[in-house]
Amino acid sequence: MGEVYRADDLKLGQQVALKFLPESVDRDPARLTQLHTEVRMARQVSHPNVCRVYDAGEYDGHTFLSMEYVDGEDLASLIRRIGRFPQDRAIELARQICAGLAAAHDRGVVHRDLKPANIMLDGSGKIRITDFGLAGATGEVLRAGTPAYMAPEQLAGAEVTPRSDVYALGLVLYELFTGRRALDAANMAELIAKREQADITLPTDIVRDLDAGIERIIMRCLEPDPARRPGSALGVAAALPGGDPLAAALAAGETPSPDMVAASGTSEALPGATVFACAAWIVLSSIALLVLYQRVLMVNIVNPTKPPEALIDRAQDVVQKLGYSDGVRATAAGLTTSLDWVRYVDRTFTEPSRWNRLRTARPETYVLWYRTSPRTLTPFGQENRVEALNPPLNVSGMTLVIVDTAGRLGELIAVPQPREPATPATPFTNWPLLFELAGLPMADFKPVTPRWVSPVHAEQRMAWEGHIPEVPGATVGVEAGATHGRPVMFVITGAWSQSVRTPGRGAAPLFVRIIGALAGFVMPLLMLVGPILAYRNVKLGRGDRRGAFRAASAVFFLIVGVWVLGDTHLPSFSVEQARLFTAIGNALFSAGLLWLTYLGLEPYVRRFSPDSLVGWTRLVAGGWRDPRVGRDILIGVSAGLAMTVVFAIHNLLPPLFGRPEPMPVAGYTDQLMSIRFVLAQILHQTQNAITSGMLGMGGFVALRILLKRRWAAAVVATICFVWVVLEGMFSPGIPALDFIMGLIITAMFVAVIGWGGLLATVVTVMTHFLLLRAPLTTDLASWRATAGLVYLAAVLGIGFWGCYLAARPATRRAAV
């Protein structure tokens, strides 16, 4: 490539090196391009173990570049002169070579011509990597370099990546520790033949007392398949005896790179006893949840016997018998909860068995709504799913039928025609039909003055009062209305009934509204702070763009997957296209926000708490089979199960103190309609876990920076986070007990953040969120069992996969 001269910079008064192209090729455009490439690539890299390049210039028709003058000798001549280095000294030099090479890779620069002749040892004994004349960006295809030190894929003209440099690094280390070349051939054909690892003499065959770990990492670098090599130069440094580049970077006050974090920490498999204990805990805690949820989940107490398909069939029969089956173009159905009776029981009764009152189908707790419409049902607003009242009932011919879990009519709304008929209709008189559909004996009810206003126009209004055997002594009202000779309204009411039209119905307590208002500032704050910190970190070269992109991509595809599986899809290409674009827009917004937040916060986590990112960075880098990844998954699933068990136990403790058992957990009802809704919830909670886990980690590290000590940060974080846990999970009971149980759950979560790491935190949140929504039942013959089993299978599958990974020997670990 040229000749190098020592020179004096007369302006700055220091020595520099000037590199000139040979006179015969000084006018060759290709060589000039290589020279300019060397300047451009090398100036991107600033590291103590990389020779700095200053500028390119021209003098008297000769092109040259100026660079840092290194007073020393290249490794090629040193090895020829003295042979191999002592092991301790060779390890020290190897670490420096790895550090300099990693700095280049961190900037997306691949050297492509790493060899002993391009590595100098200066007068102070420090390594300097030189000659970036053939360097290029990761992923470029260029068949250039020194054949004896080229990786197989580079020699074949395939894509060149940092792993190609790692191959050359292995050859350099081989010479450094043995004093001989690993691949020494008389011609190219012989060199290519020796590329197979079987033809490379093991370093310990040359140096008998060489550390086995050194030989192992050198031979891993020389794997013909790039995927089987270490993923980074820092991974090589970490595998050397006593190697801890992360600690060295932190001691120097530097922010370690993501690759350095991924290469740090243990990679050994967990002891078999530990993995077995974790697996046993996962199984036992899952069984405990199955048992506890029989008293904690409302659906298990109510135990609806008819599946949704049977209730839909019954609702269709009601629509047909009332004369609304003609002209129907669209239908929709769903399960939901009616909490009026539940809240009434909570207010009125205090006996230990009070929740047994929910076991009757009437007054209803779970109901099925069924919508019909003469046109496509398109939900309004931000909702992407048809609900009982979305879209509103505002088109003639629309009906809403609600049946209880026994299939009996509980409510009817039918929108009448907007105009009076040309011929006056005969007044509706078949009120017994409505009583029959509702399963009520009309003879036991007496007419009274109507008190409920119909939600649609009703020319005729009727009302009755009577009693039902499920609530002895309670008066039940029946309100009905008709227009143009057809029933348009029917509802069964009691002292517990509250209309959805009542102002303030279901209003959240003041504390909950305050929490909601504060949470409303989080997204705008992240939108403001994220770009500022992200811009600064990227400008300083500290942002992990690869990790941010992969995390944001995961969030994007998870949100789109939720839309595909969990939303209502309409038989209209134009409407579905618009809704798809809306879903993609929402996914891009959330992914972009996470991308900015990741770039803004992750470098600070990496700087002040790098140990918490080891498993996460290995996973993001593609090392999903790494034992450390398995360990973090195992921690997350175990902690998430423990938090959910504590949550379940909370509902069973008040009776021990002479207090009524709290209200059962209503849970989500959509997932009982179809498995696709279960899968949508799994994707949705995975996306929530990624976002929540990262924000929780960022908050904890901020406290750790402020308070200096991990334990102090954990205590303050627990105090801060417990209010969110209390607001989101517990119903009013014994305030002191609620607070204690909330503290326990929050302390578990914070402990995972502080000592388990980001990946463990994300898995913890995902496990906890999934199990909070899982309709677990011990009645495996029930129609409800499938949904709960899918949730449980997902959690157990993740947990056992973590056990498998954590138990794998380190030598089988996928390179990161």
C-alpha positions in Angstrom: 0.0 0.0 0.0 2.9 2.4 0.4 5.9 3.7 2.3 5.8 5.3 5.8 8.2 8.0 7.0 8.7 9.7 10.3 8.3 13.4 10.1 8.0 16.5 12.3 4.9 18.6 12.5 6.4 22.1 12.5 3.3 23.8 13.6 2.4 21.5 16.6 6.0 20.5 17.4 5.4 16.8 17.5 6.4 13.8 15.5 4.0 12.2 13.0 4.1 9.4 10.5 3.5 10.2 6.8 2.3 7.4 4.5 3.0 7.8 0.8 1.8 5.7 -2.0 4.5 4.1 -4.2 5.4 6.5 -7.0 4.4 3.9 -9.6 0.8 3.8 -8.4 0.4 7.3 -7.1 -1.8 8.2 -10.0 -3.9 5.0 -9.8 -7.5 6.1 -9.0 -8.2 2.8 -7.2 -5.2 3.2 -4.9 -6.1 6.8 -4.2 -9.6 5.6 -3.3 -8.1 3.1 -0.9 -6.0 5.8 0.7 -9.0 8.1 1.2 -11.0 5.1 2.5 -8.3 4.5 5.1 -8.6 8.1 6.3 -12.3 8.1 6.4 -12.6 4.8 8.2 -9.7 5.2 10.6 -10.9 8.7 11.7 -14.1 7.2 12.9 -12.2 5.1 15.5 -10.7 6.8 18.5 -9.2 4.4 21.0 -5.8 4.0 22.9 -5.1 0.8 21.0 -5.8 2.2 17.6 -3.3 4.3 15.7 -4.9 7.6 15.0 -5.1 9.0 11.5 -5.1 12.7 11.1 -5.6 13.8 7.5 -4.8 13.3 3.8 -2.7 15.7 1.8 -0.7 16.1 -1.4 2.9 17.5 -1.9 4.7 17.9 -5.2 2.2 15.6 -6.9 2.5 12.9 -4.3 -0.5 11.9 -2.1 0.1 11.1 1.5 -1.8 10.7 4.8 -0.6 11.9 8.2 -1.1 9.7 11.3 0.1 9.2 14.8 3.7 8.3 15.0 4.2 5.0 16.9 7.8 4.4 18.0 7.8 0.6 18.1 7.8 -2.6 16.2 5.1 -4.6 14.5 4.2 -8.0 15.9 5.2 -9.8 12.7 8.8 -8.8 13.1 8.7 -9.2 16.8 7.5 -12.8 16.6 10.1 -13.6 13.9 12.7 -12.1 16.2 11.8 -13.5 19.6 9.3 -16.2 18.9 6.2 -16.6 21.1 5.4 -14.3 24.0 5.2 -15.6 27.6 1.6 -16.5 28.4 0.9 -13.7 30.8 2.3 -11.0 28.5 0.5 -12.6 25.5 -2.8 -12.4 27.4 -2.2 -8.7 28.2 -1.5 -7.9 24.6 -4.4 -10.0 23.3 -6.8 -8.0 25.5 -5.5 -4.8 24.0 -5.9 -6.1 20.5 -9.4 -7.1 21.3 -10.2 -3.7 22.8 -8.9 -1.8 19.8 -10.7 -4.1 17.3 -13.9 -3.8 19.3 -13.7 0.0 19.2 -13.6 -0.2 15.4 -16.6 -2.7 15.3 -18.5 -0.4 17.6 -18.3 2.3 14.9 -19.5 -0.2 12.2 -16.0 -0.5 10.8 -14.5 -3.9 9.8 -10.7 -3.9 9.4 -10.6 -6.7 6.8 -6.8 -6.9 6.9 -5.9 -7.7 10.6 -2.6 -9.4 10.8 0.6 -9.2 12.9 2.2 -6.8 10.4 -0.6 -4.3 11.0 -0.4 -4.5 14.8 2.4 -2.5 16.5 3.8 -2.6 20.0 4.9 0.9 20.9 7.8 2.0 23.1 5.6 1.9 26.2 4.5 -1.7 25.6 1.0 -0.8 24.3 -0.7 -2.3 21.2 -1.6 -0.1 18.3 -3.8 -1.4 15.4 -2.8 0.3 12.1 -3.5 0.2 8.4 -7.2 0.6 7.8 -6.6 0.9 4.0 -8.9 -2.1 3.3 -11.5 -1.3 6.0 -15.1 -1.0 5.2 -18.6 -1.0 6.7 -20.2 -4.1 8.1 -22.0 -6.1 5.5 -20.0 -5.0 2.5 -18.7 -7.6 0.0 -15.1 -7.1 -0.9 -12.6 -9.8 -1.7 -9.5 -8.1 -0.5 -7.0 -8.5 2.2 -4.0 -10.7 3.0 -5.0 -14.3 2.0 -3.2 -16.0 4.9 -5.4 -14.0 7.4 -8.7 -13.8 5.5 -11.8 -15.6 6.9 -13.3 -18.3 4.6 -16.3 -16.1 3.8 -14.0 -13.2 3.0 -11.8 -15.3 0.7 -15.0 -16.6 -1.1 -16.1 -13.0 -1.7 -19.2 -13.3 0.6 -20.4 -10.7 3.1 -17.8 -9.5 5.5 -18.8 -8.8 9.2 -17.0 -8.3 12.5 -16.9 -12.1 12.8 -14.6 -12.1 9.8 -12.2 -9.9 11.8 -12.6 -12.3 14.7 -11.3 -15.1 12.5 -8.2 -13.0 11.7 -8.0 -12.2 15.4 -7.8 -15.9 16.1 -4.9 -16.3 13.7 -3.1 -13.4 15.3 -3.6 -14.9 18.8 -2.4 -18.2 17.5 0.9 -16.7 16.5 1.1 -14.6 19.7 0.8 -17.6 22.0 2.7 -20.2 19.9 5.1 -18.2 17.8 3.9 -20.1 14.6 1.3 -19.4 11.9 -1.9 -21.4 12.1 -2.2 -21.5 8.4 1.1 -21.6 6.6 1.0 -22.6 2.9 3.1 -22.4 -0.2 0.3 -21.4 -2.5 -3.4 -20.3 -2.5 -4.7 -23.8 -3.2 -2.8 -25.3 -0.2 -4.1 -22.4 1.9 -7.7 -23.0 1.0 -7.3 -26.7 1.7 -6.0 -25.9 5.2 -9.0 -23.7 6.0 -10.8 -26.7 7.6 -10.2 -26.6 11.3 -9.0 -30.3 11.3 -5.9 -29.2 9.5 -4.9 -26.6 12.1 -2.5 -27.9 14.7 -3.8 -27.4 18.2 -1.9 -24.7 20.1 -1.3 -27.1 23.1 0.4 -29.5 20.7 3.0 -26.7 20.2 3.0 -25.2 23.7 2.3 -28.0 26.2 1.6 -25.9 29.2 -0.8 -23.4 27.4 -4.0 -22.7 29.3 -6.8 -24.8 27.9 -9.1 -21.8 28.0 -6.8 -19.9 25.6 -6.8 -22.8 23.2 -10.6 -23.1 23.4 -11.2 -19.5 22.5 -8.6 -19.5 19.7 -10.1 -22.5 18.1 -13.6 -21.0 18.4 -12.4 -17.9 16.5 -11.1 -20.2 13.7 -14.5 -21.9 13.2 -15.2 -22.0 9.4 -18.9 -21.1 10.1 -19.1 -17.4 11.2 -22.2 -18.2 13.3 -20.1 -20.5 15.5 -17.4 -17.9 16.2 -17.6 -15.4 19.1 -19.8 -12.6 18.1 -17.4 -9.8 19.1 -13.8 -9.2 20.0 -14.8 -8.4 23.5 -16.3 -11.8 23.8 -12.8 -13.1 23.0 -11.2 -10.9 25.6 -13.8 -12.0 28.2 -13.0 -15.7 27.5 -9.3 -15.2 28.1 -8.1 -16.2 31.6 -8.9 -13.5 34.1 -10.6 -11.3 31.4 -13.0 -8.7 32.6 -13.1 -5.8 30.0 -16.3 -4.5 31.6 -14.7 -3.9 34.9 -11.7 -2.2 33.1 -14.0 0.1 31.2 -16.0 1.1 34.3 -12.8 1.7 36.2 -11.6 4.0 33.4 -14.9 6.0 33.6 -16.0 4.8 30.2 -19.5 3.7 29.1 -19.1 0.0 28.1 -20.4 -0.9 24.7 -23.3 -3.3 24.3 -21.0 -6.0 23.0 -18.8 -5.6 26.1 -21.8 -5.9 28.4 -23.0 -9.0 26.5 -19.5 -10.6 26.8 -19.3 -9.9 30.5 -20.8 -11.9 33.3 -21.0 -15.7 33.8 -21.8 -18.0 30.9 -21.7 -21.2 32.9 -24.7 -23.4 33.3 -26.5 -23.3 36.6 -26.1 -26.3 38.9 -28.5 -29.1 38.2 -29.9 -28.8 41.7 -30.7 -25.1 41.3 -32.4 -25.7 37.9 -34.4 -28.6 39.4 -35.5 -26.5 42.4 -36.6 -23.7 40.1 -38.5 -26.2 37.9 -40.2 -27.6 41.0 -41.2 -24.1 42.1 -42.7 -23.3 38.8 -44.8 -26.5 38.9 -45.8 -26.2 42.5 -46.7 -22.5 42.3 -48.7 -23.1 39.1 -50.7 -25.8 41.0 -51.2 -23.4 43.9 -52.5 -20.8 41.6 -55.0 -23.3 40.1 -56.3 -24.1 43.6 -56.3 -20.5 44.9 -58.0 -19.1 41.8 -61.1 -21.2 42.5 -61.9 -18.7 45.2 -60.2 -15.7 43.8 -61.6 -15.5 40.2 -65.2 -14.5 39.8 -65.8 -16.8 36.8 -64.9 -19.8 38.9 -67.4 -18.8 41.6 -70.2 -18.0 39.2 -69.3 -21.1 37.1 -71.3 -20.4 34.0 -72.3 -23.8 32.5 -73.3 -22.8 29.0 -70.6 -22.0 26.5 -70.8 -18.8 24.4 -71.9 -20.8 21.3 -75.0 -22.0 23.2 -75.8 -18.5 24.5 -75.4 -17.0 21.0 -77.9 -19.6 19.7 -80.3 -18.6 22.4 -79.9 -14.9 21.6 -80.5 -15.6 17.9 -83.7 -17.4 18.9 -84.8 -14.3 20.9 -84.2 -12.1 17.9 -86.2 -14.3 15.6 -89.2 -14.7 18.0 -89.4 -10.9 18.4 -89.4 -10.5 14.6 -86.1 -8.8 14.1 -84.3 -11.5 12.1 -85.2 -10.1 8.7 -82.7 -7.7 7.0 -79.8 -8.6 9.2 -76.4 -8.0 7.5 -74.1 -8.0 10.4 -73.9 -9.6 13.9 -71.5 -9.6 16.8 -71.4 -11.1 20.2 -69.3 -11.1 23.3 -69.2 -12.0 27.0 -69.1 -9.3 29.6 -69.6 -8.8 33.3 -72.5 -7.0 35.0 -71.1 -5.8 38.3 -74.3 -4.2 39.7 -75.2 -7.4 41.7 -71.6 -8.0 42.7 -71.3 -4.5 44.2 -74.7 -4.8 45.9 -73.5 -8.0 47.6 -70.3 -6.3 48.6 -72.2 -3.4 50.2 -75.0 -5.4 51.8 -73.8 -8.7 53.0 -70.8 -9.6 55.3 -71.1 -13.3 56.0 -68.2 -15.5 55.0 -70.2 -17.3 52.3 -71.6 -14.1 50.8 -70.0 -14.7 47.4 -71.9 -17.9 46.9 -74.8 -15.6 46.0 -73.1 -15.1 42.6 -73.5 -18.8 41.8 -77.0 -18.2 40.4 -77.6 -17.1 36.9 -79.9 -14.3 38.0 -79.3 -11.7 39.2 -76.7 -11.9 36.4 -72.9 -11.5 36.8 -71.8 -12.8 33.5 -73.9 -12.0 30.4 -73.7 -12.4 26.7 -74.6 -9.5 24.5 -75.7 -10.1 20.9 -75.8 -7.3 18.3 -77.7 -7.3 14.9 -77.6 -4.6 12.3 -78.9 -4.0 8.8 -75.5 -2.7 7.8 -71.8 -3.4 8.7 -71.0 -2.9 12.4 -68.1 -0.5 12.4 -66.8 0.5 15.9 -66.3 4.2 16.5 -63.4 6.1 18.0 -60.1 4.4 19.0 -61.8 1.1 19.6 -61.1 -1.6 17.0 -63.6 -4.1 18.4 -67.4 -4.2 18.3 -68.8 -3.9 21.8 -72.3 -4.0 23.2 -72.7 -0.2 22.8 -70.1 0.5 20.1 -71.1 1.4 17.5 -74.1 3.1 19.1 -77.5 1.9 18.4 -78.6 4.6 16.1 -79.7 2.9 12.9 -83.2 1.5 12.4 -83.3 -2.3 12.7 -80.3 -2.5 15.1 -80.9 -4.7 18.1 -79.1 -5.5 21.3 -80.1 -8.7 23.1 -78.5 -9.6 26.5 -79.0 -13.0 27.9 -77.8 -14.4 31.2 -75.7 -17.6 31.6 -78.8 -19.7 31.5 -79.7 -18.2 28.1 -82.7 -16.2 29.4 -83.5 -12.7 28.1 -82.2 -10.0 30.5 -82.4 -6.9 28.3 -83.5 -5.8 24.9 -83.0 -2.6 22.9 -84.3 -2.4 19.3 -84.1 0.8 17.2 -87.5 1.5 15.6 -88.2 3.0 12.2 -87.7 6.8 12.0 -91.1 7.5 10.4 -94.6 6.8 11.5 -96.1 4.0 9.3 -98.6 5.0 6.6 -101.1 2.8 8.4 -101.2 3.0 12.2 -99.8 -0.2 13.6 -101.8 -2.4 16.1 -100.5 -1.8 19.6 -98.2 -4.6 20.9 -100.0 -6.9 23.4 -97.9 -10.0 23.5 -96.0 -9.1 26.7 -96.2 -12.7 27.9 -93.7 -13.6 25.1 -91.1 -11.3 26.7 -91.7 -12.9 30.1 -91.4 -16.3 28.5 -88.1 -15.4 26.9 -86.9 -14.1 30.2 -87.9 -17.2 32.0 -90.2 -15.3 34.4 -93.7 -16.4 35.4 -95.8 -13.4 34.4 -98.6 -14.5 36.8 -96.2 -13.7 39.7 -95.8 -10.1 38.6 -98.3 -7.2 39.0 -98.5 -4.1 36.7 -97.0 -0.9 38.1 -96.2 2.6 36.9 -93.1 2.6 34.6 -90.1 4.3 36.2 -87.2 3.6 33.7 -86.9 5.8 30.6 -86.4 3.8 27.5 -83.1 4.5 25.6 -85.1 4.4 22.3 -88.5 5.9 21.5 -91.3 3.8 23.0 -94.9 4.7 22.3 -96.1 2.1 24.8 -94.5 1.7 28.2 -95.3 -1.1 30.6 -93.9 -2.1 34.0 -94.4 -5.0 36.5 -93.1 -5.9 39.9 -92.7 -9.3 41.5 -90.2 -11.7 43.1 -87.6 -14.2 42.0 -86.5 -17.2 44.0 -82.8 -16.4 43.7 -83.2 -13.3 45.9 -85.9 -14.0 48.5 -87.7 -10.9 49.8 -86.3 -8.7 47.1 -88.6 -6.9 44.7 -87.7 -7.2 41.0 -89.0 -4.8 38.4 -89.6 -5.5 34.7 -89.7 -2.5 32.3 -90.8 -2.9 28.7 -91.7 -0.6 25.8 -93.0 -1.0 22.2 -93.2 1.2 19.1 -95.2 0.6 15.9 -96.6 -2.6 17.4 -93.1 -4.2 18.1 -91.2 -4.4 21.4 -88.2 -2.0 21.5 -87.1 -2.2 25.1 -87.1 -4.8 27.9 -85.1 -4.8 31.1 -85.1 -6.6 34.5 -84.2 -4.3 37.4 -83.7 -4.6 41.1 -82.4 -2.6 44.1 -79.0 -3.4 42.8 -79.5 -2.1 39.3 -77.7 1.0 37.9 -78.2 2.3 34.4 -75.1 3.0 32.3 -76.7 6.3 31.5 -76.5 7.4 35.2 -74.0 10.3 35.5 -71.0 9.4 37.6 -71.8 5.7 37.5 -68.6 3.8 38.1 -66.5 6.9 38.6 -63.1 6.2 39.9 -62.1 7.2 43.4 -60.1 10.4 43.8 -56.8 8.6 44.4 -57.3 6.6 41.2 -58.0 9.8 39.2 -54.9 11.4 40.6 -52.8 8.4 39.5 -54.4 8.5 36.1 -53.7 12.2 35.7 -50.1 11.7 36.7 -49.8 8.8 34.3 -51.1 11.1 31.5 -47.9 13.1 31.7 -45.6 10.0 31.2 -46.0 9.7 27.5 -45.6 13.4 26.7 -42.6 13.5 29.0 -41.0 10.6 27.3 -41.7 12.1 23.9 -39.9 15.2 25.1 -37.0 13.7 27.1 -36.5 10.6 24.9 -35.4 12.5 21.7 -33.1 14.8 23.7 -31.3 12.1 25.4 -31.3 9.9 22.3 -29.8 12.6 20.2 -27.1 13.2 22.7 -26.3 9.6 23.2 -26.1 8.9 19.4 -24.0 11.9 18.8 -21.6 10.7 21.5 -21.6 7.2 20.0 -23.2 5.7 23.2 -26.6 4.8 21.8 -27.2 1.1 21.2 -29.0 1.5 17.9 -29.1 -2.3 17.2 -30.8 -3.0 20.5 -33.2 -0.1 20.1 -34.1 -1.2 16.6 -34.8 -4.8 17.7 -36.8 -3.8 20.8 -38.8 -1.3 18.8 -39.4 -3.9 16.0 -40.6 -6.4 18.6 -43.1 -3.9 19.9 -44.3 -3.0 16.4 -44.9 -6.6 15.3 -46.5 -7.5 18.7 -49.0 -4.6 18.4 -49.8 -5.5 14.8 -50.3 -9.1 15.9 -52.7 -7.9 18.6 -54.7 -6.1 15.9 -54.8 -9.1 13.6 -55.9 -11.6 16.4 -57.9 -9.5 18.8 -59.9 -6.9 16.8 -63.1 -7.1 14.8 -62.4 -7.4 11.0 -65.0 -6.2 8.6 -66.0 -7.6 5.2 -65.0 -4.4 3.5 -61.6 -3.9 1.8 -61.7 -0.1 2.0 -62.7 -0.1 5.7 -60.2 -2.8 6.6 -57.4 -1.1 4.7 -58.0 2.2 6.6 -58.2 0.3 9.9 -55.0 -1.6 9.0 -53.2 1.7 8.3 -54.5 3.1 11.7 -53.2 0.0 13.5 -49.8 0.3 11.7 -49.7 4.0 12.6 -50.4 3.2 16.3 -47.7 0.4 16.2 -45.2 2.8 14.6 -45.9 5.5 17.2 -45.4 3.1 20.1 -42.3 1.5 18.5 -40.8 4.9 17.7 -41.5 6.1 21.3 -39.8 2.9 22.7 -36.9 3.4 20.2 -36.3 6.9 21.5 -36.7 5.9 25.1 -34.3 3.0 24.6 -31.6 5.2 23.0 -32.2 7.8 25.7 -32.1 5.6 28.8 -30.2 2.4 27.9 -26.7 4.0 27.8 -27.2 5.3 31.4 -28.3 1.8 32.5 -25.3 0.4 30.7 -23.0 2.9 32.4 -24.2 2.7 35.9 -25.7 -0.8 36.1 -24.2 -2.9 33.2 -24.7 -6.1 35.0 -28.4 -5.7 34.6 -28.2 -5.7 30.8 -26.0 -8.8 30.3 -28.8 -11.3 29.6 -30.8 -8.7 27.6 -27.9 -7.7 25.3 -27.1 -11.3 24.7 -30.7 -12.0 23.7 -30.8 -8.9 21.5 -27.5 -9.9 19.8 -29.1 -13.2 18.9 -27.8 -15.4 21.7 -31.2 -16.7 22.6 -29.7 -20.1 23.5 -27.2 -18.6 26.0 -27.2 -20.1 29.6 -27.3 -16.5 31.0 -30.5 -15.8 29.0 -31.9 -19.0 30.4 -31.0 -18.0 33.9 -32.7 -14.6 33.5 -35.8 -16.2 32.1 -35.9 -18.6 35.0 -35.6 -15.8 37.5 -38.4 -13.9 35.7 -40.9 -16.7 35.5 -40.2 -17.8 39.1 -40.6 -14.2 40.4 -43.7 -13.6 38.3 -45.3 -16.7 39.7 -44.4 -15.7 43.3 -45.9 -12.2 42.8 -49.1 -13.8 41.4 -49.4 -16.3 44.3 -49.1 -13.4 46.8 -51.8 -11.6 44.9 -54.1 -14.6 45.1 -53.4 -15.2 48.8 -54.4 -11.5 49.5 -58.1 -12.3 48.9 -58.0 -15.2 51.3 -56.5 -13.4 54.3 -59.2 -10.9 55.4 -61.5 -13.7 56.8 -58.7 -14.7 59.1 -59.0 -11.2 60.7 -62.7 -11.4 60.9 -63.3 -9.3 57.8 -65.4 -10.1 54.7 -63.5 -11.7 51.8 -62.8 -9.0 49.2 -64.6 -8.9 45.9 -63.5 -11.7 43.5 -61.5 -10.7 40.5 -63.7 -10.1 37.4 -60.9 -10.6 34.9 -61.2 -10.3 31.1 -64.1 -11.9 29.4 -63.2 -11.6 25.7 -60.7 -14.4 26.0 -63.5 -16.8 26.9 -65.1 -16.3 23.5 -62.2 -17.6 21.4 -58.6 -18.8 21.6 -57.5 -16.0 19.2 -58.4 -13.5 21.9 -56.2 -15.4 24.3 -53.3 -15.2 21.8 -53.9 -11.5 21.3 -53.7 -11.0 25.1 -50.4 -12.9 25.3 -49.0 -10.7 22.6 -50.4 -7.6 24.2 -49.0 -8.4 27.6 -45.6 -9.2 26.1 -45.5 -5.8 24.5 -46.6 -4.2 27.8 -43.9 -6.1 29.7 -41.2 -4.9 27.4 -42.3 -1.3 27.8 -43.0 -1.5 31.6 -39.8 -3.4 32.3 -37.6 -0.9 30.5 -39.3 2.1 32.3 -39.0 0.3 35.6 -35.3 -0.4 35.0 -34.7 3.2 33.9 -36.4 4.6 37.1 -34.4 2.2 39.3 -31.1 3.2 37.7 -32.0 6.9 38.1 -32.5 6.3 41.8 -29.3 4.3 42.0 -27.3 7.1 40.3 -28.9 9.6 42.8 -28.5 7.5 46.0 -25.3 5.7 45.0 -26.2 2.5 46.8 -28.3 -0.4 45.3 -30.1 -1.2 48.5 -31.1 2.5 49.1 -32.4 2.7 45.5 -34.4 -0.5 46.1 -36.1 0.8 49.2 -37.0 4.1 47.6 -38.2 2.4 44.4 -40.4 0.1 46.4 -42.0 3.0 48.2 -42.6 4.8 44.8 -43.9 1.8 42.9 -46.2 0.3 45.6 -48.9 2.9 45.0 -49.2 1.8 41.3 -49.5 -1.8 42.5 -52.2 -0.9 45.0 -54.2 1.1 42.5 -54.0 -1.5 39.8 -54.5 -4.8 41.7 -56.4 -4.5 45.0 -60.0 -3.9 45.9 -60.9 -2.2 49.2 -60.5 -4.5 52.1 -58.2 -4.0 55.1 -56.0 -1.0 54.1 -53.1 -2.2 56.3 -53.3 -5.7 54.8 -53.6 -4.3 51.3 -50.5 -2.1 51.9 -48.4 -4.9 53.3 -49.3 -7.3 50.5 -48.7 -4.6 48.0 -45.3 -3.9 49.5 -44.4 -7.6 49.3 -45.3 -7.8 45.6 -43.5 -4.5 44.8 -40.4 -5.6 46.8 -40.2 -8.7 44.7 -40.5 -6.7 41.5 -37.8 -4.2 42.6 -35.5 -7.0 43.7 -35.7 -8.5 40.2 -34.9 -5.1 38.7 -32.0 -4.5 40.9 -30.4 -8.0 41.1 -31.9 -9.9 38.2 -31.5 -7.5 35.3 -33.7 -6.2 32.4 -34.5 -9.5 30.8 -35.5 -11.0 34.1 -37.7 -7.9 34.8 -39.4 -8.1 31.4 -40.2 -11.8 31.9 -41.4 -11.2 35.5 -43.8 -8.5 34.3 -45.0 -10.7 31.4 -45.5 -13.7 33.6 -47.4 -11.7 36.2 -49.6 -9.9 33.7 -50.5 -13.1 31.9 -51.4 -15.0 35.1 -53.5 -12.1 36.4 -55.7 -12.5 33.3 -55.6 -16.3 33.1 -59.1 -17.9 33.7 -57.5 -20.9 35.5 -59.9 -23.6 36.6 -59.5 -27.1 38.0 -62.6 -28.2 36.1 -60.7 -29.3 33.0 -63.9 -30.6 31.4 -65.4 -27.1 31.5 -65.7 -25.1 28.3 -63.7 -22.4 30.1 -60.6 -24.7 30.7 -59.0 -24.2 27.3 -58.3 -20.5 27.7 -56.7 -20.9 31.1 -54.7 -23.9 29.8 -53.3 -21.8 27.0 -52.1 -19.1 29.4 -50.6 -21.7 31.7 -48.9 -23.5 28.8 -47.4 -20.3 27.7 -45.9 -19.5 31.2 -44.8 -23.1 31.8 -43.3 -23.3 28.3 -41.3 -20.1 28.9 -40.2 -21.4 32.3 -39.1 -24.8 31.2 -37.3 -23.3 28.2 -35.4 -21.2 30.7 -34.6 -24.3 32.7 -33.3 -26.0 29.6 -31.1 -23.1 28.6 -29.8 -22.5 32.1 -28.7 -26.1 32.4 -26.9 -26.2 29.1 -23.1 -26.5 29.3 -21.3 -23.2 28.5 -19.3 -24.9 25.7 -22.6 -25.3 23.8 -23.6 -21.7 24.3 -24.4 -19.8 21.1 -21.9 -17.0 20.5 -23.1 -13.5 21.2 
